[in-house]
Amino acid sequence: MMEKRTKLWRRKQGFRVFKARMIYYASFEREYLTAEGRHVPLHWFELAKTHWAQVYRSTGTPCSCWICRGMEYDRLEFKRETRRIIRESEE
């Protein structure tokens, strides 16, 4: 039976994904540099409280740049995209 997808369900799913992201980031971000200059190891819920991590609550990527999206540069695709843009501008 399919469960109802209500606002509560969406909030729970959003938190579940956010928690998974924070656990993932905490797994390779071993230490956090504080304002005092100390390196402090962080648990995932401490990492979730930091200012820069708040953007991950609502979206998977903080911005649309190629670094944050995790895209790799593809020269062939870039050339195709450039040709398409030039063709569209000539019409």
N, C-alpha and C positions, 0 to 999 in steps of 0.2 A: 504494500500500500504506500502510495506517495504521500509524504508529509506535506503539510501546508507550509508554503514559503512566505512567512509573515515578516514584519519588521524585526521582531525578536529573533527569528531564525537568521535573518541577514546579519544582525548585530553579532550573534554568536559565531557565525561563519567568519565575519570580518575579524573578530578577536582571535579566532583559531588560526587564521592565516597570519595575522600580525605576530602572534606568539611564535609560530613556526619560523617566521622571518627573523625574529629577535634571537631565537635559539641558534639559528643558522649563523647569524652574524657574530654571536657570542662565541661560537665554536672556533672561529679563526681570528677574532679580535680579542686577543688575550688580555691586553692591558688598555687602560684609558688614561690619557694625560689630563690631570686636573688643572685648575687655574693656578694652583700653587706650584705646578711643575712636577708633581709626583706621578709616578706610574702606578695605577691601581687596577688590579684584576676585577672585572665586573661579571656578575651573574646576569642572565638574560633579562630578569625583571628590573635590575638596576640600569641595564643598557636601554631598556624601553622608556625609562624616565628621562633620558638625556634629551636635550633640545633638538638635536639633528635627527633623532630617530622618530620624532612625532609625525613626520611626513609619510612614513610607512604605514600609518594607521589607515589611511584612506586610499593609498595607491601603492603599486608595486615598485614604481620608480620615482625618485624625487624630481626628476626633470626629464625632458625629452632629448637630451643630448645623446650622442652615440656611446659615450662612456657609461652613463647611467643606465641606458637601455641594454647594455651588454652586447651591442652589435659589433661585429667585426667588419673591417673595411673590405669591401668586395669591389675590385676595380672594374670587373666586367659589368656588374650591376650598376655601378656609378656611371659608366659610359652609356649604358642603355637608358638610364634615367635622364641623363643630359641630352641625349638625342631626342627623347620624347618631349622634353621641355622646349627644345629648339624648334621641333616640328610644330608643336602647338602654338608657339609664339609667331611662327611664319604664317599660319592660317588666318 
